[in-house]
Amino acid sequence: MLVVAIAFAILLIIGMPVAFAIGISGVLFFLQHPELPFTIPAQQTVSQTQNFALLAIPLFIMAGNVMNKSGITQELLNLASVIAGRLRGGLAQVSIALSALMGGVSGSAIADAAMQSRMLGTEMIRRGLSRGFAAGVLAFSSILTPIIPPGLGFIIYGTIGQVSIGRLFAAGFVPAFLLWVALALTVSIIARRRGYPAARTTRPSLREVGSALRGGIWALLFPIILLAGLRFGIFTPSEIGAFAVIYAVFIGVAVYRKLKARPFIEALEGSLADIGAVMFLIALSAVFSYGIIL
């Protein structure tokens, strides 16, 4: 396994996509052991995708993309601005708050980082934040997203490790809150040293707070509904993924009324790309894990 580990590290260093790095280094293990049938890598790759519980992953990815197209992300951005806009660091603090709120929507750090880079990255730089600081905030704040239900990492770990996904979801809230506080304090200290201004200078009125809460309440209820559904045995992980898609479509069509035909098609296209990348990574990881187990 030493050769496999070294090969994996080298492939990552030269910039190869993680899925290919895992798959290629995993195949090296079988080249070192010719007594093992070389059909095993193909069998492992296919069998890893046949786990019924993993069906929740593409469903949650689709739900997140649909919610992003339904206008719920903009409502969460408004709520995050009200919550953290007056803190020193401005949009950096808003980014951290938005990542915490996005945890119940996308469940993916990559999706959160990509979305926030488009929404806040350019504006951060325009308001005087350095490129390195803005990139660091966007990258580290996205770590919050998979910790808050429905984090995709929880689903994968719970499925492979035979651990209750409901309990994993419940365990994510406190660490996520502590990480939010730690990131906010760090940003505040750096912003004070560098003189970065706040995103807003006035205290939000009760009307603004109420309006922001009304706009974001449907997204805030989402992880609570998921957690309750799992903990009380109403849904299995796969079933609650299907419920998440239905919930996202309902909110986009009936509540916000922004999910039209074109945005819905774009959400499906984005979901196909995301699901393909994630499932390809999971499938090739079976080849790598086979050698680790042996």
Protein Blocks (a to p, Z undefined) as FASTA:
>chain_A
ZZmmmmmmmmmmnopafklmmmmmmmmmmmmmmmbcfklmmmmmmmmmmpmklmmmmmmm
mmmmmmmmnopmmmmmmmmmmmmmmpghijmmmmmmmmmmmmmmnopaklmmmmmmmmmm
mmmmmnopafklmmmmmmmmmmmmmmpccdfklmmmmmmnopafklmmmmmmmmmmmmmm
mmmmmmmmmmmmnopacfbfbdcdfklmmmmmmmmmmmmmmmmmmmmmmmnomacfklmm
mmmmmmmmmmmmmmnopacfklmmmmmmmmmmmmmmmmmmmmmmmmmmmmmmZZ
